[in-house]
Amino acid sequence: QDIKEDLFNIILKGIKEEAKDATRRLLTYKEPLNIVNEYIIPALDLIGERYENGDIFLPQLIRSAETVKNSFEIIKEDLSIDSKEQISKGKIILATVKGDIHDIGKNIVKVLLENYNYEIIDLGKDVPKEKIVKEAIKNDVKLIGLSALMTTTVKNMEDTIKDLKEENPEFVVMVGGAVLNHDYANMINADFYAKDAREAVNIARKVLG
Ligand code: B1M
């Protein structure tokens, strides 16, 4: 049986009920993050492409996203197993910016950062800049991580960074999301761009130790 085909196709077809078992089977011989990179992201990329081309419609996109949510629940449990040591290396705020409800990527980044003992204050998705600034001050954080997946919401990311820097130039902002790249991150004045969750951990290490 070709297990790779399994989870990949299960996501493509949006067979929510089968996602957990297929993920458990993969975890018997694959690293959790490799499952994310080799199965989940490629399947979602293809779904996104099909949606953009009009080959599938919003209900199918939603079903696939829900299928991924089920799969990621299992991956998350597995990742969390060896992170019982509770000495926090520092606080990080995470948020998907206003107008944007894509949070799968942010949630992956969160789990990995927690795994490396950073304390995550997760503000969720569709978060207004005012709230992000307020929480950054209130919680006395140094590093703020913002996620955006749409061309239309990168502007909100830029505005959030502007307000954060005006409030406190010492705030360090890391950004991520499929719509971004290094150049764009520079253009909107982010301090760091993270291509994926592993890079987010490297940046946290650089900034917080
Ligand atoms: Co939508 N969506 N979606 N969607 N969706 C995209 C983003 C899109 C590119 C699809 C397409 O048309 N090709 C397109 C945006 C077009 C554009 O702006 N250029 C799009 C659209 C149009 C929409 C709607 C407007 C559709 C509609 O309603 N008509 C709507 C948006 C509503 C809104 O936000 N206001 C919408 C809705 C949805 C669902 C709800 C169905 C679902 C999201 C479910 C959820 O997140 N809870 C969904 C999905 C699943 C996608 C695609 C298919 C997959 C996104 C994803 O989760 N990828 C997406 C197409 C695509 O990206 N290929 C698409 C996997 C995820 C792990 O990757 O988030 O990039 P990513 O995260 C990576 C890295 O980027 C990085 O690390 C992660 C792990 O490696 N990273 C960070 C991300 N954030 C980081 C933060 C960091 C550091 C690293 O530090 C803080």
Residues whose N, C-alpha, C, O or C-beta is under 5 A from the ligand:
A	BS01	B1M	I41 L44 D45 I47 G48 E49 E52 L61 I62 A65 G99 D100 I101 H102 D103 I104 G105 K106 I108 V109 G145 L146 S147 L149 M150 T151 T152 M174 V175 G176 G177 A178 A194 K195 D196 A197 A200
